[in-house]
Amino acid sequence: MLLLVGLGNPGKQYEHNRHNIGFMAVDEIIYRHNFSEPKSKFQGLLSEGRLGSEKALILKPMTFMNLSGKSVSEAARFYKIPSEDIFVFYDELDLPAGKIRYKLGGGNAGHNGLKSLDQYINKNYNRIRMGIGHPGDKARVNGHVLGNFSNAERTWLEPLIDAVGRSADKLKSGEGADFLNEVGLILKPNKKD
């Protein structure tokens, strides 16, 4: 069984923030793959479904970003899901806007959601890093991350979220290459070189 986790902050006021791109990604997977309606469980919203032949759960922690690990660790312990079967979707400042990368394990680069996950589970989980770009000045980072996506940003955001949703059935334990390849193939027609 896989556990897909979207990181974000709960509440309408945060819904369109760049920091909530992880929530947006898993919402699209829920929609595209006909997962169950989310239920309140493990201090989050939990949906059940299948990705191809694999049973999967999707969790959106409702603990706020800096306590996400509590929610994820509760769900993982209850369902006995090892860290290599956990996929975390989150915003990445140090990736250009619209880029996506996969990594198994690693550091947290100052991301509060990852710091919490590292504390509550081990660091050996799958990371789906979704680029939101850097504002260029360290003093502007907080406002950038907690700011809403602009209309101009939606030209890359919507195709990216769509591609993630359509490609989710390629996710496998401890492996993200097939998923990233599929996302790239879907996005390629949208690129203007």
C-alpha positions as CSV (number, residue, x, y, z in Angstrom):
1,M,0.0,0.0,0.0
2,L,1.3,3.5,-0.9
3,L,0.7,6.6,1.2
4,L,0.6,9.9,-0.8
5,V,0.9,13.0,1.3
6,G,0.2,16.6,0.2
7,L,1.8,19.3,2.3
8,G,0.0,22.5,2.9
9,N,-1.9,24.6,5.4
10,P,-5.6,24.1,6.2
11,G,-8.1,26.9,5.8
12,K,-9.6,28.9,3.0
13,Q,-7.2,31.8,3.5
14,Y,-4.3,29.5,2.5
15,E,-6.0,27.5,-0.3
16,H,-4.2,29.2,-3.2
17,N,-0.9,29.9,-1.5
18,R,2.3,28.6,-3.2
19,H,3.0,26.7,0.0
20,N,-0.1,24.6,-0.7
21,I,0.9,23.2,-4.1
22,G,1.2,19.8,-2.3
23,F,-2.5,19.9,-1.4
24,M,-3.3,20.9,-5.0
25,A,-1.4,18.0,-6.4
26,V,-3.1,15.3,-4.2
27,D,-6.5,16.9,-4.7
28,E,-6.0,16.3,-8.5
29,I,-4.9,12.7,-7.9
30,I,-8.1,12.1,-5.7
31,Y,-10.2,13.6,-8.6
32,R,-8.5,11.8,-11.5
33,H,-8.3,8.4,-9.9
34,N,-11.7,8.4,-8.2
35,F,-10.5,8.1,-4.6
36,S,-13.1,8.2,-1.8
37,E,-14.3,11.4,-0.3
38,P,-11.8,12.6,2.3
39,K,-12.6,11.6,5.9
40,S,-11.2,13.2,9.1
41,K,-8.6,10.8,10.4
42,F,-5.0,11.0,11.8
43,Q,-5.3,14.8,12.3
44,G,-5.8,15.1,8.5
45,L,-8.1,14.3,5.6
46,L,-7.7,10.7,4.4
47,S,-8.9,9.3,1.0
48,E,-8.7,5.7,-0.2
49,G,-8.4,4.3,-3.7
50,R,-6.2,2.6,-6.2
51,L,-3.3,3.7,-8.5
52,G,-3.3,1.1,-11.2
53,S,-3.3,-2.2,-9.3
54,E,-1.8,-0.7,-6.1
55,K,-4.0,0.2,-3.1
56,A,-3.2,3.7,-2.0
57,L,-4.1,6.3,0.6
58,I,-3.9,10.0,0.3
59,L,-3.4,12.2,3.3
60,K,-3.7,16.0,3.7
61,P,-2.4,16.8,7.2
62,M,-4.6,19.4,8.9
63,T,-2.0,20.2,11.5
64,F,-0.4,23.2,9.6
65,M,2.8,22.7,7.8
66,N,5.2,22.6,10.7
67,L,3.4,19.7,12.4
68,S,2.7,17.6,9.3
69,G,4.9,14.8,10.6
70,K,2.5,14.0,13.5
71,S,-0.4,13.3,11.1
72,V,1.8,11.3,8.6
73,S,3.4,9.2,11.3
74,E,0.0,8.3,12.9
75,A,-1.3,7.1,9.5
76,A,1.9,5.2,8.6
77,R,2.0,3.4,11.9
78,F,-1.7,2.5,11.8
79,Y,-1.4,1.0,8.3
80,K,2.1,-0.3,8.8
81,I,3.4,1.6,5.8
82,P,7.2,1.8,5.5
83,S,8.8,5.1,4.7
84,E,9.9,4.0,1.2
85,D,6.1,3.6,0.4
86,I,5.4,7.3,1.4
87,F,5.4,9.9,-1.3
88,V,5.3,13.5,-0.2
89,F,4.3,16.4,-2.6
90,Y,5.5,19.8,-1.6
91,D,6.7,23.3,-2.7
92,E,10.3,23.8,-3.5
93,L,11.8,27.4,-3.5
94,D,15.1,26.3,-5.0
95,L,13.5,24.8,-8.1
96,P,12.4,27.1,-11.0
97,A,8.6,27.6,-11.1
98,G,6.9,24.7,-12.9
99,K,9.7,22.2,-12.6
100,I,9.3,18.9,-10.8
101,R,11.9,16.6,-9.3
102,Y,11.9,13.3,-7.4
103,K,14.3,12.3,-4.7
104,L,14.3,9.4,-2.2
105,G,15.6,10.7,1.2
106,G,17.8,13.7,1.7
107,G,17.8,17.0,3.6
108,N,14.9,19.3,4.3
109,A,16.5,22.6,2.9
110,G,14.7,24.5,5.7
111,H,11.2,23.4,4.7
112,N,9.1,23.2,7.8
113,G,6.9,20.4,6.6
114,L,10.0,18.2,5.8
115,K,11.6,19.1,9.2
116,S,8.5,17.8,10.9
117,L,8.4,14.6,8.8
118,D,12.1,14.0,9.5
119,Q,11.4,14.3,13.2
120,Y,8.4,11.9,13.2
121,I,9.4,9.4,10.6
122,N,12.8,8.7,9.2
123,K,14.3,10.6,6.3
124,N,14.0,7.7,3.8
125,Y,10.7,8.8,2.2
126,N,9.9,9.8,-1.4
127,R,9.9,13.5,-2.1
128,I,8.1,15.0,-5.1
129,R,9.5,18.5,-5.2
130,M,7.4,21.0,-7.1
131,G,9.1,24.2,-8.0
132,I,7.6,27.6,-7.1
133,G,10.7,29.7,-7.8
134,H,12.6,31.9,-5.5
135,P,11.7,35.6,-5.1
136,G,15.4,36.5,-5.4
137,D,15.7,38.1,-1.9
138,K,15.8,36.1,1.3
139,A,13.7,38.8,3.1
140,R,10.9,38.2,0.6
141,V,10.7,34.4,1.0
142,N,8.0,34.2,3.6
143,G,5.7,36.5,1.7
144,H,6.4,34.6,-1.6
145,V,5.7,31.1,-0.1
146,L,2.5,32.3,1.8
147,G,1.3,34.4,-1.2
148,N,-1.3,33.2,-3.7
149,F,-0.3,32.0,-7.2
150,S,-0.8,34.9,-9.7
151,N,-2.9,34.6,-12.8
152,A,0.4,34.5,-14.8
153,E,1.7,31.6,-12.8
154,R,-1.5,29.6,-13.5
155,T,-0.1,29.1,-17.1
156,W,2.5,26.6,-15.7
157,L,0.7,25.6,-12.5
158,E,-2.5,24.1,-14.0
159,P,-0.7,21.9,-16.6
160,L,1.7,20.7,-13.9
161,I,-1.0,19.8,-11.5
162,D,-2.9,18.1,-14.3
163,A,0.2,16.1,-15.3
164,V,0.8,15.0,-11.7
165,G,-2.8,13.8,-11.4
166,R,-2.7,11.9,-14.7
167,S,0.7,10.3,-13.9
168,A,0.1,9.2,-10.3
169,D,-0.5,5.6,-11.3
170,K,3.2,5.3,-12.2
171,L,4.3,5.8,-8.6
172,K,6.1,2.7,-7.1
173,S,7.7,1.9,-3.8
174,G,11.0,3.7,-3.5
175,E,11.0,4.8,-7.2
176,G,9.9,7.9,-9.0
177,A,11.5,7.8,-12.4
178,D,8.5,6.4,-14.3
179,F,6.3,9.0,-12.7
180,L,8.6,11.9,-13.7
181,N,9.0,10.6,-17.2
182,E,5.2,10.4,-17.6
183,V,4.8,13.9,-16.2
184,G,7.4,15.2,-18.7
185,L,5.7,13.5,-21.6
186,I,2.4,15.1,-20.7
187,L,4.0,18.6,-20.2
188,K,6.1,18.5,-23.4
189,P,3.3,19.6,-25.8
190,N,2.8,22.6,-23.5
191,K,6.4,23.8,-23.7
192,K,7.2,26.6,-26.1
193,D,10.9,26.2,-27.0
